Every structure is written in structure tokens, then in C-alpha cells.
Amino acid sequence: MIKMRLIDSHVHFPIGSLIKSVADPWIKKEKERWLKAWNFPEPVKIDDFDELSRLWYKETLDYSIDKVVFVTANGNENMLKLISKHPNKFIGYAHHDPSKEGAAQELEECLKNGLKGYKILGPAVNIPLNDKSLYPIWEVANSYEIPVLIHFGIMGAAGGIAYHVNINPLIIHDVAKQFKKIKFIVPHFGCGYVFETLNLCWACSNVYIDTSGSNQWMRWMPYELNLETLFRKYRETIGPERIIFGTDSSWFPRGFCKAYLDEQVRAMVDVGYSDDEIDRVLYKNIAEILGLIK
């Protein structure tokens, strides 16, 4: 049995999350199929901030999670409030549109007040991420040497966004080249853009990937793909030092998605990751980025 140190680097605090009824019969069927495939319960909306905080703190104890990195919390004020609840367990990122007025100043304020990184949804930003107007954001992130997690690829489940100027991770190629002190993290193994993400990582040594989510996008790739292949290919290209574990957990009663952890550990073992390499992915890489260890 592998004795695991564990940091979940990709969690959403679900306060204010909307659980919408779905009218489109195909989208509804796909959602039901996904829940069934993973044996997940139906999400329950919880509006009590303190209760959600308590539930997530309990998850860290029940699953021996050293730290949880919350990448969204329905606003930066919520995130600052959240990390103050359990600073020994909770780490938070800022999350706001980098193209809005004052975005760079807001990011800097968040970092000064205790947040440790920045989360961006690429397909939700209406100008290209390499546009010079966004350079003030990158300058702040670079000066603080923080991780910047950017979602690329299809956004949302079935019926989501599949075409956008910022859907391809190569959009940040020049940005990553120029702002070398930023640790750019591309989640979900690139979320369908595997070739592009591998090229970006190969060209830019400050680009990392995270493993979070069900990675159901593998089903609609034009070639066969599985977790074993992804873990093997990324290790061959960039080594285990730039692969970071996450789950994309959020809502209850599911809570911490141990099923994703189990699938990922199994895949790493099956392709020959050593115990030290598994520890890097599950704990050490993000711990180093966040300054938790030297």
C-alpha cells in the first residue's frame, strides 16, 4: 500500500453554485450517464457558507488531505473569508476576469491579503490571453511568482463551449516565454488539446499540467486515449516534476472525489511511476510551487 501525502490542487468551493434543470434531452441524458458511470449522488445546493466550510474541513480530516487549494469560491471576498476559516488546511486563488477594469490591482490586493494564485477560465475571457492589454495582470503574477491556473479546452459538460479564441493553450506561448516566474498550470491534461499542451510544455519550462476531473473528454477524442496514456506521455515529455494532482471536487454530498484519486494512482502505478514520482504528483510539486516546502 502506498503511503500518500496529499494536496488537492484543484477544488471549487460551491457557495452560490447553481444547480439548473436541463431542458435539452441529450444534455440531460449525458449528465445522467456521467453520474451513473461514477456512481455519484445528485448534487444538493447548500447556501450556508459556514456549513460548506465545515464540510470541506471534515473532508480534509476524513481523507487525510494535507491541504485543499480552492480555485474558485464565487468571488474573491468569499475566498478570503474561506481561507480564514481553516488556514492550516485551506489555500485560495483569486478568480476574476483579467480583462475587466482594475483586474491587475484586484489581483495584487488579493495576493497581499493572503491568496496564493490566480484562476482564469480561458473561454470566458473575451479578448485573446496574449493581448498586450492583459500584460498588467501577467506583470503582477510574475512579480509575486505565483501559479496561474488557466482552463483551456471545452468548458462545461455536454452542451458547453467548444470554440473560442482562448480555447487552445498555445495562446499563452509568448506570454509564458516572457513571464518566466509565473508557473502556468493547464488543468485536466489540456482538456482535449493534448498535442497543443504537450507542445506548450515542451517549449515553456514554466508550464505545468494538472490531472483534475473525470477527464471525460477522452471519450470524444479522434483516437483512443486513457489515463495511463496521458500519465505516460506527459512524464516522457516533461517528467513527473511538472504534473500536479487535482480532483475538480466541489459539491456535496460527493465532497472530495476519491474515485478520481484512486483512478489516477492506479494509472500511475500501471505505467511504472515510482513511489517518489507518485509523491511528487500528489504532493511535492504543488507544495514547492506554493512555498510550503523548499
N, C-alpha and C positions, 0 to 999 in steps of 0.2 A: 504494500500500500504506500502511495506517495504521500509524504508529509508535506502539506502545501501551505505556504504563505500566500495570502490572497488580498489583492486590491482590485475592486471592480471599478474600472476607469471610465465606465460609460453607463450612467444611470440618470433617469429623469424623475424629478420629484413631481408627482401627479396632481398637485393642487391646481384646481381650476380646469383640469382636463375635461374635455367634452366627450361624452360617450353618445355618439349620434346613431340614430336609427338609419339603416341603409335602405334606400328605395330600389336601386338597381339590383335585379335578381342575381346577375352574375357576380357582382361585387359581394353581395350578401352570402352567396354560396362559397366564394373564396375565403371569406372571413371565417365562416363556419368550418370549412375544411382545415384551415390553419389551426384553429382552436382544437379541433379533434385530433389532428396529427401530433400535436404536442401534449395532448391531454390537459389543456389549460382550462381553468374555470372562466366563466364570463366576467369581464371587468365590472367592478362596483365603484360608483362615484362616491368619493369621500371628500367632503368640503372642509373638514376640521383640520386646520394646519397642525395643531399640536398632536392630534391623533395620528396623522400621517407621519409626523416626525418620530413619534413614539414607535410606530410600527416599523419604520425603517431602522431605527436604532436596535430594536429587537431582532431584526433580520441579521444585523452585523454580529450579534451575540450568538444567535442560533446557528449561523453558518461559519462562525469563526473568521469573519471578514475583517481584516486589519483596518482598511479604510474604504469608504464609498465616495467616489467622485461624481457629484451631481453636475450634469452639464446643462440642465435647464430646470427652472422652478417657477415658470410663469412670471418672469420679471426679476430684475436684479435686486430689488428691495426684498423680495421673498427669499432669494438665495442668501443674501447677507443675514437675514433673520434665521434661516435654516442652519447655516454653519455655526451660528452662535449657540444653537441648542445642544450640539454634541461635538465640540471642536476636536475632541480626541478621535472621533470616528468619521466626521463629515468634512469633505472638501468640496468647494464650489467653484464653478466657472461663471464668468459673465456671459450673457447671451442677449444681444440686441443687434439690430440691422446695422452693419458697418457703413452703409451709405446714408444713414439719416444724419441730420444736422447735429453736431456735437458728439458724434459717436466716439471719437478718439478721446475726448475729455471724459466721457462717461466710463470708458474702459479704464482709464488711468485712475479715476476715483474708486472704481470697484477694486482695482488691484491694491490701492493704498489702504482700503478698508478690509482687506483680507481674502479676496478671491484670488485664485491661483492660475487661472487660464481663461480662455475665450472660446466660445462655441458659435459657429456660423452654419446656417443652412444655405448652402450654395444656391440651389434652385429657388430660394425665397428672396434672393438679392437681385434687384432689377438692373444692375449695371455689372459689367464684367469685373471679376475679382482682381484682374490685373490692371484695371483702370487707375491712372495716376491720382484721381481724386480720392482713392482709398488709401493712399500711401501714409497719411497721418495715423491711421489705425495700425498699419504694419510697423511704423516707427515706434509707437508706444509699446507694442508687443515685443519688438526687438530690444528696446531699451530695458525692459523688465525680464527679458529672456524667458518668456512664458510659453507653455504649449498652446497651440491654436488648433482646435478640432474643427474640421470642415467636412460637412456631409456633402458628398458628391453622388452621382448616380440617381436612379429613380427615387423619388421622395414620396413617402406614404406607401400604404399597402396597395392592393388591387384598386385601379382607378386613380392612382396617384400621378405625379408629374414625371414624364419620361423624356421631355425635350425642353432644353433651356440653355442659355448661353453659359451658365455655370455648372452644367451637369457633368462635364468632363474634368477630371482632376488636373489635366495638363494645363488648365487655365492659370494655375498658380506657379508654373515652371519658372518664369522670370522673377516673380515675387520671392519664391524660395531661394533662388540664386542670389538675390540682392540682400535679403534679410536673413542672414545665416544663423543668427542667435535665436530665431524662433524655431521651436520644434513643431512642425506641422504634422498633425495626425489625421490620416484619412481613415474613417471608420468603415466597418462592415467589409473589410478586404477590398474596398473600392466599389462595392455595390453594383456589380455588373461591368465595371470598367477595369477589369483585371490587367489587360495588356497596357493600358494607359497608366495605371497606378504603378505597375512594375517599372515601366519606363521612367516615370517621375521619380520613384525611389532610387533607381539606378543613377539618374542624373543629379539628384539632390540628396546629399547625405543627411540633411536635416528633416527629411520626410519619413514619417513612421506610418504604420498601419495599425488599426485595432480590429479585433476579431468579433465585435459585438453583434448581437441579434440572432435571429433564426437563419439569416443568410438564405432565405427562400428564393432570392434572385437567382440562385444557382439553377433552379428548375427551368428558367426560360432562356438560359444561355444557348447559343447555337451549337455548342459542343458539350460533351459530358464533363461535369465538374462536381467535386465533392470537397469536404473539409480536409481530407487527407491530402488531396492535390494542392489545395491552397496553402496549407502549412508547409508542405514540401517545397513548393515553388517559391514562396516568399523567403524561406530560410536559405534556399540555394542562391537567391538573388541578393538579399540584403543581410542575411544572417539572423539569428534569434534576437539580437540586441535591439532591433527596431520593430519588434512585434509585441503588441500590448493587448492584454486580455480585457474584455468588457462583455457585458451581457445585454445592454439596452433595456434593462429592467425598469419598471415604473409602477404599474398599477397593482392594486390588491383585489382579490385575495391571492394572486400569484406571488407578489413580492419578488424576492431575489430568485432569478430564474436559474435554479441549479441544473436544470436539464441542459441548458446551453453550456455550462461549465463542464458537465460530465461528457458531453459530445466532443468538446474541444480537447479535453485531456485525453480522451480515448484516441482521437485523431493524432495528437502529438506523439503519444506512445506508439501507435501503429506505424508511424513513419520514422521512428527512431530517435526522437528528441531525448537527450539525456535528462536526468533529474535536474541538473543545473540549468539546462536550457528551458525546461518547463518552469522552473522557479523564476527565471528571467521574464518569461512571458506573463506569468500570473502575478508577479510582484515587483521584481527588481527594476525592470525598465521604467515603469511609470514612477516608482519610488525615487529613482535617480532624477528623472525629469522634474519632479515636484520638489526636489531638495529634501526629501525625507531621509535619504541616506546619501553618503558621498561615495 
